[in-house]
Amino acid sequence: MCGIGGIYRRGQIPPAHNSLLEAMADSLSHRGPDGRGTWSDPPSGIGLCHTRLAVLDLSPRGAQPMTDVDGRGWIVYNGEVYNYGALRQELEGLGCRFMSETDTEVVLVACLTWGVEEALGRFLGMFAFALWIPGESALYLVRDRMGIKPLYYGWAGDDLVFGSELKALCVHPGFSRTVDPRALELFLMLQYIPSPGTIYTDARKLPPGHFIRLDPEGETLVAWWDPDHVHNETEWMGSGSPVLELSGLLDDSVHRRLVSDVPLGAFLSGGMDSGLVVAAMGRTGVSSPSTFTVSYAEDDYDEGPMAADVAGYLGTRHHQVKIDSRTLLDRIFDLPQIFDEPLSDPSALPMIVLSRLAREHVTVILSGDGGDELFGGYDRYRAVDGYLNRFAGLSPSIRRSAAAIVAGIPSRSLARVNSFLKKVSGRAPVENFPGKWEKLLKLIVQNDPASAYQTAIGIFSAAEAGEALGGQKVPALPDTFLSCLNGPSNSSFIRRMMDLDTRTFLADDVLAKVDRASMASGLEVRVPLLDHRIVKWSRRVDDEDLFEGSKGKAPLRRLARRDLPAHIANRPKMGFTMPLDSWMRGELRDLLNQYLGTGSRVLENYFDPGYVNRLVREHLTGQSNHHEKLWNLLVFALWEEKWKPAAA
């Protein structure tokens, strides 16, 4: 796993760009602590840089930028192609020669031999790379099917600059760090910025499953993979039994991701997905793997005991780190350095802490990410479906009245009832109260399914974002979101929500969080559930087979009943989050006032001070719970202070 970057110009690049490439490599050194390199061909207008995290072929032969034996092309590459051994044998049968034992060289030679698009269809893995082919005078920027590995690009004057992280683009003195107003609106609403947008007007994310080709004639963006269409890929030939098919796919996926010349382990929560991955590790070649989890002082948020229970059942060497508000305060200023684009997912901070713990013991980690999006695990799917079935047919006035009646019940009274029922029955009617309860009230009054989805997933509504930004009118979700949710489709609305989350929230929030947090510590994370064969398999499962009563992920749950303790397979989803509501009224109170109070730079430049001050006051006095909105604003304020872009 590595950091990549470079510069492309339609014309000769100046000699000074060599020092610029070195500076870009410096900005990405955390992604590759084991080596670095630059290469340029000034007359051709191309320069590449790379920082290396050595995982395969630890020798200098694996250094990048890399060329092939015949000098037909140059590559900088970030990722792993797990079937590189079989591809290498096939290429050697065609007469191709190799200098190293790396998958990097296989990717390079495959693209040069078969062509980029055909080669991509043969790759099984996660990757982002830049490929320069002198014979075509063409630069290819490529991103894997699911967007596991990142790639940004943008224009800085005559130069196209690109890199694994936005900070590599910011090194270029000609790159403008002007905040994109629409990106800021979407960040407020979603807590992340969906592809292809970024926080900057002049930068873009390469979307998952795409590549861009640049040459003297122009640039072409190509969607090389779509999970709903069959490409030149080998399909899984299963047993006919759904449980055995999925089990076989998962075992094969995990087995392929165990290839490493350095120590590896797994993240292990108290949930089902990571437990299934660890169980598959034991079946496919790793006895007593090292596992890692985060624990909280607050019982309602603590998965530590359950993770330890699963670890004991599976016989792992388990490591656990406890996180509290003090830990948060110690690490909160790491956020803008690690996440150089605002991302206010509350689980980002525990992921940073967990990655640092894991890196003390291993270099490669397997995680259970992706199961919720592929198999319907989020509570919001059932919540929005319930809205459609129970409330959508009622008149708006009746829905508003019902919501007002329930909202009139004091929040503390509801919290006591919720806690009492949890003690009696072992499960609260509303987990993570009060956040989910408040979203349920907002859900009831929505007028259409897309608005209901926005309410279920969002932080600020479009109207609230407009208030925060000074009373301007803010459009709702992007057209790409609305076309997926509202467009003609043979699939159910639940399936459309899952599909949208897979294309947006998964890639631009979940995977971005995991990549930045782990790579900040030089840790490589592999994601077995996002093997593209499992992705395609999940899309063939009927809706009724995804859910058991109110619970999603039925196919994974059936595997869990075989591989994990029964109470783990049947427990409700808890989520990897933090008790921010109470922390903001305690140890984070001063920080909240400092960054969102009177005289704050971010309020003067971006937000309406009166509106934000009211949110802070109502939260600190216990009048309302605004912790999601305030965390969103605080994360942006910390980012703005670090990067100090031009005001929108």
C-alpha positions as a printed Julia matrix, in Angstrom:
648×3 Matrix{Float64}:
   0.0     0.0     0.0
   1.45    3.31   -1.01
   1.07    6.95   -1.91
   1.1     8.03   -5.55
   1.23   11.41   -7.24
   2.33   13.21  -10.34
   2.14   16.05  -12.83
   1.05   16.01  -16.47
   1.32   18.86  -18.96
   0.53   18.98  -22.66
   3.99   20.28  -23.38
   7.37   20.19  -21.67
   7.45   20.43  -17.89
  10.15   22.72  -16.43
  13.13   21.34  -14.45
  11.73   22.97  -11.3
   8.99   20.34  -11.31
  11.49   17.76  -10.04
  11.56   19.52   -6.67
   7.76   19.78   -6.83
   7.55   15.99   -7.27
   9.78   15.57   -4.22
   7.48   17.85   -2.22
   4.44   15.84   -3.34
   6.18   12.66   -2.17
   6.92   14.34    1.17
   3.21   15.08    1.61
   2.42   11.38    1.14
   5.28    9.94    3.2
   2.9     8.56    5.87
   1.33    6.28    3.24
   4.69    4.78    2.34
   7.29    4.8     5.13
   9.49    2.13    3.5
  10.74    3.98    0.43
  10.18    6.76   -2.06
  11.02    7.66   -5.63
  10.41   10.12   -8.43
  10.75    9.93  -12.22
  10.11   12.43  -14.95
  10.39   12.84  -18.7
  10.27   16.64  -19.1
   9.98   16.73  -22.92
   6.91   14.45  -22.7
   5.33   16.54  -19.96
   5.11   13.78  -17.34
   6.43   13.35  -13.81
   5.59   10.67  -11.22
   6.25   10.23   -7.51
   5.7     7.36   -5.1
   6.04    6.47   -1.43
   6.19    2.77   -0.6
   4.69    0.58    2.08
   6.44   -2.7     1.31
   4.09   -5.69    1.54
   5.17   -7.93   -1.36
   8.79   -8.38   -2.53
  10.42   -6.22    0.12
  13.59   -5.89   -1.96
  14.58   -2.76   -3.94
  13.21   -4.48   -7.06
   9.76   -3.44   -5.87
  10.62    0.27   -5.85
   8.5     2.73   -7.81
   8.04    4.54  -10.15
   8.49    1.3   -12.06
   9.06    0.51  -15.72
   8.84   -2.83  -17.5
  11.76   -4.8   -18.93
  11.37   -3.2   -22.35
  10.68    0.35  -21.14
   7.26    0.47  -22.77
   5.57    2.17  -19.82
   5.9     3.64  -16.33
   3.59    3.17  -13.34
   2.99    4.39   -9.8
   0.59    2.07   -8.05
  -1.29    1.89   -4.74
  -3.08   -1.33   -3.87
  -3.08   -5.08   -4.2
  -4.13   -7.35   -7.06
  -4.64  -10.67   -5.33
  -4.65  -12.87   -8.43
  -1.39  -11.44   -9.72
   0.31  -14.86   -9.55
  -2.09  -16.46  -12.03
  -1.94  -13.4   -14.28
   1.84  -13.47  -14.24
   1.88  -17.11  -15.33
  -0.48  -16.27  -18.19
   1.67  -13.33  -19.27
   4.85  -15.39  -19.06
   3.16  -17.9   -21.36
   2.84  -15.05  -23.86
   6.57  -14.35  -23.63
   6.48  -11.47  -21.14
   9.45  -11.08  -18.79
   9.56   -9.79  -15.2
  12.23   -8.25  -12.96
  10.46   -8.44   -9.56
   8.01  -10.53   -7.57
   5.51   -7.67   -7.18
   1.92   -7.33   -8.28
   2.86   -3.8    -9.43
   4.9    -5.17  -12.31
   2.13   -7.61  -13.23
  -0.38   -4.73  -13.39
   2.0    -2.73  -15.59
   2.78   -5.56  -18.0
  -0.87   -6.67  -18.16
  -2.0    -3.18  -19.17
   0.74   -2.93  -21.79
   0.0    -6.41  -23.17
  -3.8    -6.61  -23.13
  -4.74   -2.95  -23.11
  -5.88   -1.04  -20.03
  -9.61   -1.82  -20.08
  -9.22   -5.54  -20.79
  -6.52   -5.87  -18.13
  -8.7    -4.14  -15.54
 -11.44   -6.69  -16.08
  -8.96   -9.44  -15.13
  -7.78   -7.83  -11.89
  -9.16   -9.02   -8.56
  -8.29   -6.5    -5.89
  -8.12   -2.87   -4.78
  -6.01   -0.3    -6.55
  -5.42    3.19   -7.81
  -2.61    3.85  -10.25
  -1.18    6.2   -12.83
   0.19    4.62  -16.0
   2.26    6.49  -18.59
   2.56    4.87  -22.04
   5.12    6.79  -24.13
   4.08    5.06  -27.35
   0.59    6.57  -26.98
   1.74    9.81  -25.31
  -1.06    8.94  -22.92
  -1.52    9.05  -19.15
  -4.11    6.75  -17.55
  -5.46    7.43  -14.06
  -7.31    4.37  -12.76
  -9.44    3.54   -9.7
 -10.71    0.13   -8.55
 -14.3    -1.09   -8.87
 -15.54   -0.14   -5.41
 -13.35    2.88   -4.69
 -11.36    1.2    -1.92
  -8.24    3.15   -2.88
  -8.45    6.93   -3.51
  -7.31    9.1    -6.4
  -7.7    12.88   -6.75
  -6.85   15.1    -9.7
  -7.18   18.75  -10.69
  -5.72   21.5   -12.82
  -3.12   23.96  -11.54
  -2.59   26.35  -14.43
  -1.2    24.28  -17.31
  -0.49   21.29  -15.05
  -2.79   18.42  -14.23
  -1.8    17.3   -10.73
  -2.95   14.06   -9.14
  -2.4    12.09   -5.97
  -3.69    9.65   -3.38
  -4.74   12.55   -1.16
  -5.69   16.17   -1.71
  -2.62   17.37    0.21
  -0.46   16.23   -2.72
  -2.36   18.6    -5.03
  -2.09   21.44   -2.49
   1.71   21.29   -2.73
   1.55   22.78   -6.24
   1.81   26.59   -5.94
  -0.62   27.03   -8.84
  -3.39   24.93   -7.31
  -6.28   27.05   -6.03
  -7.7    26.05   -2.66
 -11.0    27.85   -3.15
 -13.86   26.1    -1.37
 -16.61   24.87   -3.69
 -19.9    26.28   -2.28
 -21.91   23.26   -3.43
 -19.4    20.89   -1.82
 -19.8    22.71    1.47
 -23.59   22.42    1.23
 -23.34   18.68    0.58
 -20.87   18.24    3.43
 -23.34   19.86    5.84
 -26.13   17.59    4.63
 -24.23   14.31    4.27
 -21.07   14.59    6.48
 -18.97   13.77    3.39
 -18.57   15.1    -0.16
 -19.74   12.66   -2.84
 -17.69   11.88   -5.95
 -16.68   13.37   -8.27
 -16.74   16.56   -6.19
 -14.2    17.63   -3.59
 -14.07   20.51   -1.14
 -12.08   22.47   -3.73
 -13.55   23.96   -6.89
 -10.55   22.89   -8.99
 -10.19   19.27   -7.83
 -12.1    16.06   -8.46
 -12.22   12.53   -7.13
 -11.91    9.87   -9.79
 -15.15    7.9    -9.31
 -14.98    4.19   -8.4
 -14.79    1.85  -11.38
 -13.54    4.61  -13.71
 -10.37    5.61  -15.49
  -9.42    8.8   -17.25
  -7.14    8.92  -20.29
  -5.22   12.1   -21.03
  -3.23   12.77  -24.19
  -2.41   15.78  -26.41
  -5.88   15.54  -27.97
  -7.82   15.86  -24.72
  -9.18   13.71  -21.9
 -11.7    10.87  -21.78
 -13.48    9.54  -18.68
 -14.43    5.86  -18.96
 -16.66    3.79  -16.64
 -14.88    0.46  -16.88
 -17.02   -1.47  -14.35
 -20.64   -1.52  -13.28
 -21.92   -4.2   -10.89
 -25.13   -4.57  -12.9
 -23.36   -5.43  -16.16
 -21.23   -8.44  -17.03
 -17.73   -7.61  -18.24
 -14.86   -9.86  -19.27
 -14.59  -11.34  -15.8
 -14.72  -14.88  -14.51
 -18.03  -15.42  -12.74
 -18.31  -17.49   -9.58
 -19.73  -20.93  -10.25
 -21.34  -21.77   -6.94
 -22.82  -24.91   -5.43
 -26.47  -23.91   -5.84
 -26.96  -23.54   -2.07
 -27.0   -19.82   -1.17
 -25.27  -20.37    2.18
 -22.58  -22.56    0.65
 -22.14  -20.19   -2.3
 -21.62  -17.18   -0.07
 -19.4   -19.17    2.28
 -17.26  -20.3    -0.63
 -16.98  -16.77   -1.99
 -16.03  -15.35    1.41
 -13.46  -18.06    2.1
 -11.87  -17.54   -1.32
 -11.88  -13.77   -0.89
 -10.27  -13.95    2.55
  -7.73  -16.56    1.43
  -6.57  -14.35   -1.44
  -6.18  -11.41    0.94
  -3.83  -13.35    3.21
  -0.99  -13.07    0.69
   1.65  -10.95    2.41
   5.36  -10.87    3.2
   4.66   -8.95    6.44
   2.52   -9.69    9.56
  -1.24   -9.35    9.22
  -4.32   -9.4    11.46
  -7.93   -8.2    11.56
 -10.18   -5.56   13.04
 -12.74   -7.27   15.29
 -15.78   -5.52   16.71
 -18.53   -7.28   18.61
 -20.5    -7.51   15.39
 -21.15  -10.13   12.78
 -19.22   -8.95    9.7
 -15.75   -8.73   11.2
 -16.39  -11.98   13.09
 -17.17  -13.78    9.82
 -13.96  -12.45    8.27
 -11.87  -13.65   11.23
 -13.61  -17.04   11.21
 -12.77  -17.38    7.5
  -9.13  -16.49    8.26
  -8.99  -19.46   10.61
 -10.47  -21.79    7.98
  -8.18  -20.64    5.19
  -4.73  -20.61    6.65
  -4.22  -18.33    9.68
  -4.29  -19.93   13.1
  -4.74  -17.58   16.06
  -4.68  -14.31   14.07
  -4.07  -11.03   15.88
  -7.3    -9.03   16.31
  -7.91   -5.46   17.42
 -10.84   -3.5    18.8
 -11.8    -0.22   20.5
 -13.55   -0.15   23.88
 -15.47    2.72   25.52
 -15.91    3.7    29.14
 -19.64    4.24   28.44
 -21.45    0.89   28.49
 -24.09    1.9    25.94
 -21.37    2.38   23.3
 -18.91   -0.3    24.32
 -18.45   -3.29   22.04
 -15.24   -4.29   23.81
 -16.7    -7.15   25.89
 -18.53   -8.59   22.89
 -15.39   -8.36   20.73
 -13.43  -10.14   23.46
 -16.16  -12.8    23.56
 -15.86  -13.39   19.79
 -12.05  -13.38   20.01
 -12.15  -16.04   22.72
 -14.57  -18.14   20.68
 -12.36  -17.93   17.58
  -9.08  -18.3    19.46
  -7.42  -15.05   18.37
  -4.62  -13.06   20.0
  -6.78  -10.13   20.96
  -5.73   -6.51   21.59
  -8.01   -3.79   22.88
  -7.65   -0.03   23.44
 -10.06    2.02   25.55
 -11.18    5.39   24.28
 -12.81    8.2    26.25
 -13.29   11.95   25.95
  -9.68   12.51   26.98
  -8.53   10.37   24.07
 -10.74   12.42   21.79
  -9.23   15.68   22.99
  -5.72   14.29   22.57
  -6.37   13.25   18.97
  -8.93   15.73   17.67
  -6.31   17.98   16.07
  -5.05   15.0    14.07
  -8.3    15.0    12.11
  -7.59   17.87    9.66
  -4.07   16.61    8.94
  -5.25   13.06    8.25
  -8.5    14.03    6.52
  -7.43   16.85    4.23
 -11.01   17.02    2.97
 -13.71   17.51    5.63
 -15.24   14.21    6.79
 -17.32   14.3     9.96
 -18.11   10.6    10.31
 -17.96   10.19   14.13
 -16.2     6.85   13.79
 -13.16    8.46   12.13
 -11.46    9.21   15.42
 -11.78    5.7    16.93
 -10.56    4.34   13.57
  -7.4     6.46   13.93
  -6.82    5.13   17.45
  -7.53    1.55   16.39
  -5.18    1.78   13.39
  -2.34    3.02   15.57
  -2.87    0.11   17.95
  -2.87   -2.41   15.1
   0.26   -0.94   13.49
   2.22   -1.68   16.65
   1.76   -5.38   15.87
   1.01   -5.88   12.15
   1.32   -4.15    8.77
  -1.77   -5.57    7.03
  -5.32   -5.73    8.41
  -8.53   -7.37    7.18
 -11.8    -5.58    7.97
 -15.51   -6.36    7.73
 -16.58   -3.17    5.93
 -19.2    -3.37    3.18
 -21.66   -5.86    4.66
 -24.25   -3.26    5.64
 -24.43   -1.66    2.2
 -24.42   -4.93    0.26
 -26.85   -6.85    2.48
 -29.2    -4.22    3.94
 -27.73   -3.85    7.41
 -28.5    -0.21    8.21
 -31.55    0.55   10.33
 -32.44    3.4     7.98
 -33.46    0.95    5.27
 -36.24   -0.46    7.4
 -37.05    2.98    8.84
 -37.63    4.52    5.41
 -39.5     1.43    4.28
 -41.71    1.74    7.37
 -42.36    5.38    6.53
 -43.44    4.41    3.02
 -45.76    1.69    4.29
 -47.24    3.43    7.35
 -47.11    7.18    6.88
 -46.67    8.12    3.23
 -50.37    7.55    2.48
 -51.53    9.89    5.25
 -52.13   13.56    4.62
 -49.24   15.91    5.48
 -51.33   17.57    8.2
 -51.99   14.24    9.97
 -48.3    13.32    9.78
 -47.28   16.71   11.18
 -49.78   16.36   14.02
 -48.57   12.86   14.92
 -44.96   14.01   14.94
 -45.83   17.05   17.07
 -47.63   14.93   19.67
 -44.69   12.56   20.05
 -42.19   15.43   19.97
 -44.08   17.06   22.83
 -43.15   14.24   25.19
 -40.06   15.37   27.15
 -36.88   13.84   25.76
 -35.65   12.87   29.23
 -38.87   10.97   29.93
 -38.5     9.02   26.7
 -34.87    8.32   27.53
 -35.83    6.89   30.93
 -38.48    4.65   29.37
 -35.98    3.54   26.75
 -33.34    2.69   29.37
 -35.86    0.88   31.58
 -37.07   -1.3    28.72
 -33.47   -2.1    27.81
 -32.78   -3.29   31.36
 -35.93   -5.41   31.4
 -35.72   -6.92   27.93
 -32.02   -6.62   27.15
 -32.69   -4.45   24.11
 -33.77   -0.83   23.86
 -36.72   -0.06   21.56
 -34.61    2.8    20.12
 -30.87    2.06   20.06
 -28.47    5.06   20.23
 -31.21    7.22   21.76
 -31.85   10.15   21.33
 -30.33   10.55   17.87
 -32.41    7.88   16.13
 -35.61    8.97   17.89
 -35.23   12.52   16.62
 -34.62   11.28   13.09
 -37.75    9.14   13.3
 -39.82   12.23   14.15
 -38.39   14.07   11.16
 -38.99   11.06    8.93
 -42.73   11.05    9.61
 -43.28   14.5     8.13
 -41.4    14.0     4.84
 -43.42   14.29    1.65
 -41.6    11.86   -0.65
 -39.25    8.84   -0.48
 -36.13   10.78   -1.54
 -36.73   13.33    1.24
 -37.19   10.46    3.67
 -33.82    9.01    2.58
 -32.18   12.43    3.02
 -33.63   12.67    6.53
 -32.48    9.17    7.44
 -28.9     9.61    6.28
 -28.42   13.36    6.6
 -27.1    15.73    9.25
 -28.56   19.08    8.16
 -31.63   19.15    5.96
 -31.35   21.35    2.87
 -33.37   24.05    4.66
 -31.19   23.82    7.78
 -28.01   23.97    5.7
 -29.36   27.12    4.08
 -29.95   28.65    7.52
 -26.45   27.73    8.66
 -24.99   29.35    5.53
 -26.77   32.63    6.13
 -30.29   32.15    4.85
 -29.52   31.06    1.31
 -31.55   28.52   -0.64
 -29.8    25.16   -0.77
 -30.8    22.49   -3.32
 -31.64   19.06   -1.97
 -29.69   15.94   -2.87
 -27.59   15.9    -6.07
 -29.35   14.93   -9.29
 -27.37   11.69   -9.4
 -28.84   10.74   -6.01
 -32.37   11.68   -7.03
 -32.19    9.81  -10.34
 -31.18    6.66   -8.45
 -33.92    7.04   -5.82
 -36.77    8.36   -7.98
 -35.95    7.06  -11.43
 -37.83    4.2   -13.1
 -36.63    0.94  -11.7
 -37.76   -2.64  -11.27
 -36.07   -2.75   -7.88
 -37.62   -1.88   -4.53
 -36.92    1.41   -2.8
 -34.85   -0.42   -0.18
 -32.69   -1.84   -2.95
 -32.33    1.59   -4.54
 -31.18    3.03   -1.2
 -28.66    0.22   -0.82
 -27.4     0.76   -4.35
 -27.03    4.5    -3.78
 -25.2     3.96   -0.48
 -22.82    1.51   -2.18
 -22.0     4.04   -4.9
 -21.72    7.07   -2.6
 -21.66    6.65    1.18
 -19.55    3.49    1.09
 -16.89    4.87   -1.25
 -16.76    8.49   -0.12
 -17.35    8.1     3.62
 -16.71    4.58    4.93
 -13.8     3.59    2.68
 -12.3     7.09    2.7
 -12.36    7.04    6.51
 -10.69    3.63    6.69
  -8.06    4.47    4.07
  -6.95    7.79    5.58
  -7.05    6.64    9.2
  -5.09    3.46    8.5
  -2.6     4.92    6.04
  -1.8     7.71    8.49
  -0.12    4.94   10.48
   1.29    3.07    7.48
  -1.28    0.29    7.86
  -2.82   -1.52    4.88
  -6.49   -2.5     5.21
  -8.01   -5.18    2.97
 -11.77   -5.57    2.6
 -12.86   -9.15    1.78
 -16.62   -8.45    1.66
 -16.02   -5.98   -1.19
 -14.54   -8.57   -3.5
 -16.41   -7.73   -6.71
 -17.71  -11.31   -6.98
 -19.42  -10.96   -3.58
 -20.79   -7.59   -4.66
 -22.35   -9.1    -7.77
 -23.64  -12.12   -5.81
 -25.36   -9.84   -3.29
 -27.24   -8.06   -6.07
 -28.83  -11.33   -7.16
 -30.38  -11.94   -3.72
 -34.14  -11.23   -3.57
 -35.32   -8.59   -1.12
 -37.24  -11.12    0.95
 -34.04  -13.15    1.3
 -32.1   -10.13    2.58
 -34.33   -9.58    5.61
 -35.53  -11.69    8.51
 -38.33   -9.74   10.15
 -36.86   -6.35   11.01
 -33.25   -7.47   10.57
 -31.26   -7.16    7.37
 -28.18   -9.12    6.26
 -29.99  -12.46    6.42
 -27.43  -14.25    4.15
 -24.56  -13.17    6.41
 -26.62  -13.96    9.51
 -27.06  -17.55    8.32
 -23.29  -17.88    8.01
 -22.86  -16.32   11.45
 -25.16  -18.89   13.05
 -22.75  -21.53   11.75
 -19.47  -19.76   12.55
 -20.1   -17.49   15.58
 -21.79  -17.6    19.0
 -25.58  -17.41   18.65
 -25.91  -14.12   20.54
 -23.49  -12.45   18.11
 -25.42  -13.6    15.05
 -28.69  -12.33   16.49
 -27.69   -9.07   18.18
 -28.85   -5.77   16.66
 -26.39   -3.51   14.85
 -24.63   -1.19   17.28
 -22.44    1.0    15.11
 -18.86    2.19   15.55
 -19.51    5.6    17.07
 -18.9     7.76   20.14
 -21.06    9.38   22.89
 -20.53   12.85   21.44
 -23.75   14.31   22.86
 -22.57   13.99   26.47
 -18.9    14.67   25.7
 -19.84   18.01   24.12
 -21.52   19.04   27.36
 -18.41   17.99   29.27
 -14.77   17.89   28.23
 -15.45   19.17   24.7
 -17.48   22.15   25.88
 -14.58   24.65   25.8
 -13.48   23.46   22.36
 -17.01   23.89   21.06
 -17.15   27.46   22.32
 -13.68   28.23   20.98
 -14.38   27.15   17.4
 -18.11   27.83   17.11
 -18.53   30.72   19.53
 -18.38   34.48   19.17
 -15.46   35.7    17.07
 -14.82   32.32   15.43
 -13.03   32.59   12.09
 -15.19   29.91   10.52
 -18.39   31.7    11.55
 -17.15   34.99   10.15
 -16.19   33.44    6.78
 -18.78   30.72    6.17
 -21.7    30.39    8.57
 -24.41   32.48   10.19
 -23.16   33.22   13.74
 -26.63   33.59   15.24
 -27.82   30.24   13.92
 -24.71   28.35   15.02
 -24.61   30.05   18.43
 -28.21   28.96   18.99
 -27.3    25.33   18.22
 -24.42   25.48   20.69
 -26.55   27.11   23.4
 -29.46   24.69   23.04
 -27.14   21.68   23.15
 -25.08   22.81   26.11
 -28.19   23.63   28.16
 -29.81   20.29   27.32
 -32.72   21.97   25.54
 -32.01   19.97   22.35
 -29.53   17.41   21.1
 -27.55   18.89   18.21
 -24.39   16.82   18.56
 -24.39   15.61   14.94
 -24.71   19.13   13.54
 -22.17   20.54   15.97
 -19.63   17.79   15.27
 -20.11   18.45   11.56
 -19.44   22.17   12.03
 -16.55   21.57   14.44
 -14.81   19.22   12.01
 -15.12   21.81    9.25
 -13.77   24.54   11.56
 -10.73   22.42   12.44
 -10.15   21.65    8.75
 -10.5    25.32    7.78
  -7.99   26.38   10.42
  -5.45   23.82    9.17
  -5.78   24.49    5.44
  -7.04   28.11    5.46
  -8.52   28.11    1.96
 -10.07   31.12    0.28
 -13.56   31.79    1.62
 -16.5    30.66   -0.49
